[in-house]
């Protein structure tokens, strides 16, 4: 997602930089694929940048923001990770004395092969307008939700809590049906209904390959539910289920059978 979104920003930016320190060969290959300019250290990237977009696994969001704050970055910082609103506000407080912080949340698939995700924004009007201009005319659509930091994060996690948990429920339902030899019948029943994830069991393998990212997102969404006084147990259970697929990270060769077999092994 990060490399593809950055490539879209290149349409309206003088240059798009990425820091190669500590990144994997796969990350480097994606950056090269999308034409991003490498820099050796985060300090160089921050010195040369007016806008920083943080789009990484949820667990790394605050550590990255802390590194940026320690450098004294004074530009626009877009916190676009799938984290709960309370963490977003903590990051805004951490950076807010020097940088202008925009809350962001990407809903949709990476902007490749005709996909057009939406980057939802919230924060000071002048800074959200700069991010809208950055992606104007690109495959990344933008929508501003207001000036309150936390709104974009809340929308992202609210959607993720439904969409990702629904995919986990499909895996469990198909796994149960397969155990009793009625999985094809289940899919046939589901196919009679419109817009049913259950009629797309082939997506279970894709869910398994993305579990390493989706699980932490659901934990963040569960924290947001708890903060709102709502029961978080369903999302925590879905995250626990996704954890069984952690070693299937980005496995594009995984089949439905493989995914269900891994799910059945604690």
C-alpha positions in Angstrom: 0.0 0.0 0.0 2.7 2.5 1.0 4.7 2.3 -2.2 1.7 2.4 -4.4 0.2 5.5 -2.6 3.6 7.2 -2.7 3.8 6.6 -6.5 0.5 8.4 -6.9 1.8 11.3 -4.8 4.6 11.6 -7.3 2.2 13.1 -9.8 2.1 16.4 -7.9 5.3 16.3 -5.8 8.9 17.3 -6.8 10.2 14.0 -5.5 9.1 11.1 -3.4 11.7 9.7 -1.0 11.8 6.6 1.1 14.3 5.6 3.8 16.0 2.3 3.0 17.7 1.8 6.4 16.5 -1.4 8.0 14.1 -2.3 5.2 13.8 -5.7 3.6 14.8 -6.7 0.0 11.0 -7.0 -0.7 10.5 -3.4 0.4 13.4 -2.2 -1.7 12.0 -4.0 -4.7 8.6 -2.4 -4.3 10.2 1.1 -3.9 12.2 0.5 -7.1 9.1 -0.8 -8.9 7.2 2.4 -8.1 10.1 4.7 -8.9 10.7 6.0 -5.4 14.0 7.8 -4.6 16.0 6.0 -1.8 17.8 7.9 1.0 20.2 6.3 3.4 18.9 7.7 6.7 15.6 9.0 8.1 17.3 12.2 9.0 18.1 12.9 5.4 14.5 12.1 4.4 13.1 14.5 7.0 15.6 17.3 6.1 14.5 17.1 2.4 10.7 16.6 2.9 7.8 19.0 3.4 5.3 16.2 3.9 5.8 12.8 5.5 3.2 10.1 5.1 3.4 7.3 7.7 1.8 4.2 6.3 3.3 1.1 8.0 2.1 -1.9 10.2 0.2 -0.5 13.2 2.7 -1.7 15.8 5.4 0.6 14.4 3.3 3.8 14.2 4.3 5.4 17.4 7.9 4.4 17.2 8.2 6.0 13.8 6.4 9.2 15.0 8.7 9.4 18.0 11.8 9.2 15.7 10.4 11.9 13.5 9.6 14.1 16.5 13.1 13.6 17.9 14.5 14.9 14.7 12.4 18.1 15.0 10.4 17.7 11.8 8.4 20.9 11.1 6.4 19.9 8.0 3.1 18.1 7.5 2.9 14.6 9.1 0.2 12.4 7.8 -0.6 9.6 10.3 -2.2 7.2 7.9 -1.9 3.9 9.8 -4.7 1.6 10.9 -4.5 2.6 14.5 -7.2 3.6 17.0 -8.1 7.3 17.5 -6.5 7.5 21.0 -3.1 6.4 19.6 -3.6 8.9 16.7 -4.2 11.7 19.2 -1.1 10.7 21.2 1.0 10.9 18.0 -0.6 14.3 17.3 0.4 15.5 20.7 3.9 14.1 20.3 4.5 15.9 17.0 2.1 18.8 17.3 4.5 21.3 18.9 6.6 21.4 15.7 4.8 19.6 12.9 1.3 19.9 11.5 -0.4 16.5 12.0 -3.1 15.2 9.7 -5.1 12.1 10.6 -5.5 9.7 7.7 -7.1 6.4 6.9 -6.9 4.4 3.6 -10.0 2.5 2.7 -9.8 0.2 -0.3 -7.1 -1.8 -2.1 -3.7 -0.4 -3.2 -4.0 2.0 -6.2 -2.8 -0.4 -8.9 -4.5 -2.1 -11.8 -7.4 0.4 -11.8 -8.0 0.3 -8.1 -9.0 3.7 -6.5 -8.8 3.7 -2.7 -9.9 6.7 -0.7 -7.6 8.4 1.8 -9.9 9.9 4.4 -8.4 12.9 6.2 -9.1 14.9 9.3 -7.2 17.8 10.9 -6.5 21.5 10.4 -8.2 22.7 7.2 -5.0 24.2 5.7 -3.0 21.0 6.1 -5.8 18.6 4.8 -6.1 20.9 1.8 -2.4 20.3 1.1 -2.8 16.6 1.1 -5.9 16.8 -1.1 -3.8 18.8 -3.6 -1.0 16.2 -3.4 -3.3 13.5 -4.6 -5.4 15.5 -7.0 -5.9 13.8 -10.3 -4.5 10.5 -9.1 -5.9 7.0 -8.3 -5.9 7.9 -4.6 -9.2 9.8 -3.9 -9.3 12.0 -0.9 -12.2 12.9 1.4 -11.9 15.3 4.4 -14.1 14.5 7.4 -13.5 17.7 9.4 -10.8 19.3 11.6 -10.9 16.9 14.5 -7.9 14.5 14.6 -9.2 11.0 15.2 -12.1 11.0 12.8 -10.3 9.4 9.9 -8.8 6.7 12.1 -12.2 5.9 13.6 -13.8 5.6 10.1 -10.9 3.3 8.9 -11.2 1.0 12.0 -15.0 1.0 11.9 -14.9 -0.3 8.3 -12.1 -2.7 9.0 -13.9 -4.2 12.0 -16.7 -5.3 9.7 -14.9 -6.1 6.6 -12.0 -8.1 8.0 -14.0 -9.9 10.7 -16.5 -10.9 8.0 -13.7 -12.5 6.0 -12.6 -14.5 9.1 -16.2 -15.7 9.7 -16.2 -17.0 6.1 -13.1 -19.0 6.8 -14.7 -20.5 9.9 -18.0 -21.3 8.2 -16.3 -23.0 5.2 -14.0 -24.9 7.5 -16.9 -26.2 9.6 -18.9 -27.1 6.4 -15.8 -28.9 4.9 -15.4 -31.0 8.0 -18.9 -32.4 7.4 -18.6 -32.6 3.6 -21.1 -29.9 2.8 -18.8 -27.0 1.9 -20.0 -26.9 -1.8 -23.6 -26.8 -0.6 -22.8 -24.0 1.7 -21.2 -22.0 -1.1 -24.3 -22.7 -3.3 -26.6 -21.4 -0.6 -24.5 -18.3 -0.2 -24.4 -17.7 -4.0 -28.2 -17.2 -4.0 -27.8 -14.2 -1.9 -26.3 -11.0 -3.2 -23.2 -9.3 -1.8 -22.3 -12.2 0.5 -18.7 -12.8 1.4 -19.7 -16.4 2.1 -20.1 -16.9 -1.7 -16.4 -16.0 -2.2 -14.5 -18.8 -0.3 -11.6 -18.3 -2.6 -10.8 -15.1 -0.7 -10.0 -17.2 2.4 -6.5 -17.8 1.0 -6.0 -14.1 0.5 -7.2 -13.4 4.0 -4.6 -15.9 5.3 -1.8 -14.2 3.4 -2.9 -10.8 4.9 -3.5 -12.0 8.4 -0.2 -10.6 9.7 -1.5 -7.1 8.9 -5.2 -7.6 9.5 -4.8 -9.1 13.0 -3.1 -6.0 14.5 -5.7 -3.8 12.8 -8.5 -5.7 14.5 -6.7 -5.4 17.8 -6.6 -1.6 17.3 -10.3 -1.7 16.4 -11.0 -3.7 19.5 -9.2 -1.1 21.6 -11.4 1.6 19.9 -14.5 -0.3 20.8 -13.5 -0.7 24.4 -12.7 3.0 24.6 -16.2 3.7 23.4 -17.7 1.4 26.0 -18.6 -1.3 23.4 -17.7 -5.0 23.7 -14.4 -5.7 22.0 -14.4 -9.5 22.4 -15.6 -10.4 18.9 -12.8 -8.5 17.3 -10.2 -9.9 19.7 -11.4 -13.4 18.8 -11.1 -12.6 15.1 -7.6 -11.3 15.7 -6.8 -14.5 17.5 -8.0 -16.5 14.6 -5.9 -14.5 12.2 -2.9 -15.2 14.3 -3.1 -18.9 13.2 -2.1 -17.7 9.7 0.8 -15.5 10.8 3.4 -17.7 9.0 1.4 -17.4 5.7 2.6 -13.8 5.4 2.1 -12.6 1.8 2.0 -16.2 0.4 0.5 -15.7 -3.0 0.6 -19.4 -3.7 -1.6 -20.4 -0.8 -4.8 -22.3 -1.7 -8.1 -22.5 0.0 -7.3 -26.0 1.2 -3.9 -24.9 2.6 -5.5 -22.0 4.4 -8.2 -24.1 6.0 -5.7 -26.8 7.0 -3.5 -24.2 8.8 -6.6 -22.7 10.5 -7.4 -26.1 12.0 -3.9 -26.4 13.5 -3.5 -24.4 16.8 
